[in-house]
Amino acid sequence: MSDRLKNNRCSLLFASLLFIAEPAKAFDWTASNLQLLYGSNFELGTSDRATLTVEHGHGWKYGTNFFFADMVNRRDIGFEIYAEVYTYLSFEKITGMDWSLGPVRDFALLGGLNISNRPEERNFKAYLFGVSLDLSNAYIEHLQLDVAAYKNDSVSGKYGIQLTPVWSFPFGVGPLKFRFRGYMDIRSGNTNAHGNFHLLAQPQFLFDVGHLAGWKTDKIYVGTEYSYWLNKFGINGVNESAFQAMIIGFF
């Protein structure tokens, strides 16, 4: 068996272990969405791209699980898929105790896998382990901060740090409903082969068209995602600034 096949099997096994939990009937909650995005001014490769994104999260007896997958059919390298999978083990759920401390509602251990089918010669894989802080409050529907050790499979012998704030903030203006959501990945130099600091921010500003049309609230949104990538893939001076039009359906 080739080393590449072994690595792929190990990655699939790791991803499967992250999602071993209770049967679906035991989930505290589930949330999924499907996104279609189109934008231009992307760096490294085709400038304009259409992306299909699938997201899913659920809560269970001991914490939460989450994943997303971005799929792009690029003119330069063909079909590309990039996915991230995370599991969070809640201190409060595991111990039955209140772990709140100041603005922190709960702490969780996190494990994660980032994986892609590109580059073709050596598919990208990275592993994360750390702690997550639940900072949600009465004003912000979802706010968390992940602090994790980050190991890029293609960078030998080096471990970096990744900080990731994630947020979702619904609000209204008169009869109109909006949602501001997104995340930011901040990584140290040891997370990539070039040894440079890296920052990727992807905030989304969304308008609830389902509510305006008299359908269900929080189901169909249109809006925009802004992607800002400083030192893309760790390459010094390659900075991406791209807007994407998008439609998103929650189910």
C-alpha positions as CSV (number, residue, x, y, z in Angstrom):
1,M,0.0,0.0,0.0
2,S,1.4,3.4,-1.0
3,D,2.2,6.0,1.7
4,R,-0.3,8.4,0.0
5,L,-3.1,5.8,0.3
6,K,-2.2,5.2,3.9
7,N,-2.3,8.9,4.7
8,N,-5.7,9.3,3.1
9,R,-7.1,6.3,5.0
10,C,-5.7,7.8,8.3
11,S,-7.3,11.1,7.5
12,L,-10.7,9.5,6.8
13,L,-10.5,7.5,10.0
14,F,-9.6,10.6,12.0
15,A,-12.6,12.5,10.4
16,S,-14.9,9.5,11.3
17,L,-13.7,9.4,14.9
18,L,-14.5,13.1,15.2
19,F,-18.2,12.4,14.4
20,I,-18.7,9.3,16.6
21,A,-21.6,10.4,18.9
22,E,-25.1,9.4,19.8
23,P,-27.7,8.5,17.3
24,A,-29.4,11.4,15.5
25,K,-32.5,11.1,17.8
26,A,-30.3,12.0,20.7
27,F,-29.0,15.3,19.3
28,D,-29.8,18.4,21.3
29,W,-30.1,20.4,18.1
30,T,-29.1,20.3,14.4
31,A,-28.4,23.1,12.0
32,S,-27.4,22.8,8.3
33,N,-27.2,25.2,5.4
34,L,-26.3,25.2,1.7
35,Q,-24.5,28.2,0.2
36,L,-23.9,29.3,-3.4
37,L,-21.3,32.0,-3.9
38,Y,-19.8,33.8,-6.9
39,G,-17.1,36.4,-6.9
40,S,-13.8,37.6,-8.5
41,N,-10.4,39.0,-7.7
42,F,-9.1,35.8,-6.2
43,E,-5.4,35.3,-6.0
44,L,-3.4,32.3,-7.2
45,G,-5.4,30.6,-9.9
46,T,-8.6,31.6,-11.7
47,S,-9.7,35.1,-10.7
48,D,-13.5,34.4,-10.7
49,R,-15.1,31.4,-9.1
50,A,-18.4,29.9,-8.1
51,T,-18.4,28.0,-4.9
52,L,-20.9,25.5,-3.4
53,T,-20.6,25.3,0.4
54,V,-22.3,22.8,2.7
55,E,-22.3,23.4,6.5
56,H,-23.6,21.2,9.3
57,G,-23.5,21.3,13.1
58,H,-25.2,19.5,15.9
59,G,-25.2,19.3,19.7
60,W,-25.1,16.0,21.5
61,K,-24.7,14.6,25.0
62,Y,-21.0,15.6,25.5
63,G,-20.6,18.6,23.2
64,T,-21.0,19.7,19.6
65,N,-19.7,18.6,16.1
66,F,-19.3,20.8,13.1
67,F,-18.1,20.6,9.5
68,F,-18.1,22.5,6.2
69,A,-17.0,21.7,2.7
70,D,-16.3,24.1,-0.1
71,M,-16.5,22.8,-3.7
72,V,-15.2,24.7,-6.7
73,N,-14.8,23.6,-10.3
74,R,-11.8,25.6,-11.3
75,R,-10.6,26.2,-14.9
76,D,-6.9,25.9,-13.9
77,I,-6.8,22.7,-11.7
78,G,-10.2,21.2,-12.1
79,F,-12.6,20.2,-9.3
80,E,-11.4,21.3,-5.8
81,I,-12.9,20.4,-2.5
82,Y,-11.8,21.8,0.9
83,A,-13.3,20.6,4.2
84,E,-12.9,21.3,7.9
85,V,-14.3,18.9,10.6
86,Y,-14.3,19.7,14.3
87,T,-15.6,18.1,17.5
88,Y,-16.0,20.0,20.8
89,L,-16.2,18.3,24.2
90,S,-18.0,20.6,26.6
91,F,-16.7,20.8,30.2
92,E,-20.2,21.7,31.4
93,K,-21.9,18.8,29.6
94,I,-19.2,16.2,30.6
95,T,-19.0,17.2,34.3
96,G,-22.5,18.6,34.9
97,M,-20.9,21.6,36.5
98,D,-21.1,25.3,35.8
99,W,-17.8,26.4,34.2
100,S,-18.8,30.0,33.4
101,L,-16.1,32.6,34.2
102,G,-16.7,36.3,33.4
103,P,-17.8,36.5,29.7
104,V,-17.0,32.8,29.2
105,R,-20.2,30.6,29.4
106,D,-18.3,27.3,28.9
107,F,-15.0,25.7,27.9
108,A,-14.5,22.8,25.5
109,L,-11.7,20.7,24.2
110,L,-11.5,20.7,20.5
111,G,-10.0,18.4,17.8
112,G,-10.1,19.3,14.1
113,L,-9.1,18.1,10.7
114,N,-8.6,20.4,7.6
115,I,-8.3,18.5,4.3
116,S,-8.4,19.1,0.6
117,N,-8.0,17.1,-2.6
118,R,-5.3,19.6,-3.7
119,P,-2.5,19.9,-4.4
120,E,-2.8,16.8,-6.5
121,E,0.7,15.5,-5.8
122,R,0.2,15.7,-2.0
123,N,-3.2,16.5,-0.7
124,F,-3.4,19.1,2.0
125,K,-4.0,18.0,5.5
126,A,-3.8,19.8,8.9
127,Y,-4.6,18.7,12.4
128,L,-5.8,20.9,15.3
129,F,-6.1,20.4,19.1
130,G,-6.9,23.0,21.7
131,V,-9.6,24.7,23.7
132,S,-12.7,26.6,22.7
133,L,-14.4,29.4,24.7
134,D,-18.2,29.9,24.4
135,L,-18.7,33.7,24.6
136,S,-22.4,33.8,23.5
137,N,-24.6,36.2,25.3
138,A,-28.0,37.9,25.3
139,Y,-26.9,40.2,22.4
140,I,-24.9,37.8,20.2
141,E,-26.5,34.6,19.1
142,H,-23.2,32.7,18.7
143,L,-19.7,33.8,19.6
144,Q,-16.8,31.6,20.3
145,L,-13.0,31.7,20.3
146,D,-10.9,28.7,19.4
147,V,-7.2,28.5,20.5
148,A,-5.5,25.5,19.0
149,A,-2.2,23.9,18.1
150,Y,-2.0,23.5,14.4
151,K,0.1,20.9,12.5
152,N,0.3,21.1,8.7
153,D,1.1,17.6,7.4
154,S,3.4,19.0,4.8
155,V,5.6,21.0,7.2
156,S,7.9,18.6,8.9
157,G,8.6,18.9,12.6
158,K,6.8,22.2,13.2
159,Y,3.7,23.1,15.1
160,G,2.0,26.5,15.0
161,I,-0.9,28.3,16.7
162,Q,-4.3,29.1,15.2
163,L,-6.8,31.6,16.8
164,T,-10.3,31.5,15.4
165,P,-13.2,33.8,16.5
166,V,-16.6,32.7,15.1
167,W,-19.7,34.8,15.3
168,S,-23.4,35.0,14.3
169,F,-25.4,38.2,15.1
170,P,-29.1,38.5,13.9
171,F,-30.6,42.0,14.0
172,G,-33.5,43.9,12.5
173,V,-34.1,47.3,11.0
174,G,-37.8,48.0,11.1
175,P,-39.6,45.1,9.4
176,L,-36.3,43.9,7.7
177,K,-34.2,41.1,9.2
178,F,-30.5,40.7,8.8
179,R,-27.7,38.4,9.9
180,F,-24.0,39.2,10.3
181,R,-21.9,36.0,10.6
182,G,-18.4,34.8,9.8
183,Y,-15.1,33.7,11.2
184,M,-11.4,34.7,11.1
185,D,-8.4,32.3,11.1
186,I,-5.1,33.8,12.5
187,R,-2.1,31.5,12.1
188,S,1.5,31.7,13.2
189,G,4.3,31.2,10.7
190,N,5.0,27.6,11.6
191,T,1.6,26.6,10.1
192,N,2.9,26.9,6.5
193,A,5.9,26.0,4.4
194,H,6.8,29.7,3.8
195,G,7.0,30.5,7.6
196,N,4.9,33.6,7.4
197,F,2.0,34.9,9.5
198,H,-1.4,34.3,7.9
199,L,-4.8,35.8,8.4
200,L,-8.1,34.8,6.6
201,A,-11.3,36.6,7.4
202,Q,-14.7,35.8,5.8
203,P,-17.6,37.9,7.2
204,Q,-21.0,37.5,5.7
205,F,-23.7,40.2,5.6
206,L,-27.1,38.6,4.9
207,F,-30.7,39.8,4.3
208,D,-33.7,37.5,5.2
209,V,-35.7,37.4,2.0
210,G,-37.8,34.6,3.2
211,H,-39.2,36.7,6.0
212,L,-39.8,39.7,3.7
213,A,-41.7,37.5,1.2
214,G,-43.9,36.1,3.9
215,W,-42.2,32.7,4.1
216,K,-40.5,31.3,7.1
217,T,-38.0,33.4,9.0
218,D,-34.3,32.4,9.1
219,K,-34.6,30.1,6.1
220,I,-33.5,31.9,3.0
221,Y,-31.0,34.8,2.8
222,V,-29.2,36.7,0.1
223,G,-26.2,38.9,0.7
224,T,-22.4,39.1,0.3
225,E,-19.3,37.5,1.7
226,Y,-16.1,39.4,1.8
227,S,-12.9,37.3,1.8
228,Y,-9.7,39.0,3.0
229,W,-6.6,36.8,3.0
230,L,-3.3,38.3,4.2
231,N,-0.3,36.3,3.0
232,K,-2.4,33.7,1.3
233,F,-1.1,30.1,2.0
234,G,1.7,31.9,3.9
235,I,3.2,33.5,0.8
236,N,4.5,36.9,1.7
237,G,2.8,39.7,-0.1
238,V,0.0,37.7,-1.7
239,N,-3.0,39.4,-0.3
240,E,-6.5,38.6,-1.4
241,S,-9.5,40.9,-1.3
242,A,-12.7,39.5,-2.9
243,F,-16.4,40.1,-2.6
244,Q,-18.8,37.3,-3.4
245,A,-22.6,37.5,-4.0
246,M,-24.3,34.6,-2.2
247,I,-27.6,32.9,-1.5
248,I,-27.9,30.6,1.6
249,G,-30.6,28.3,2.7
250,F,-30.9,27.0,6.2
251,F,-32.6,23.6,7.0
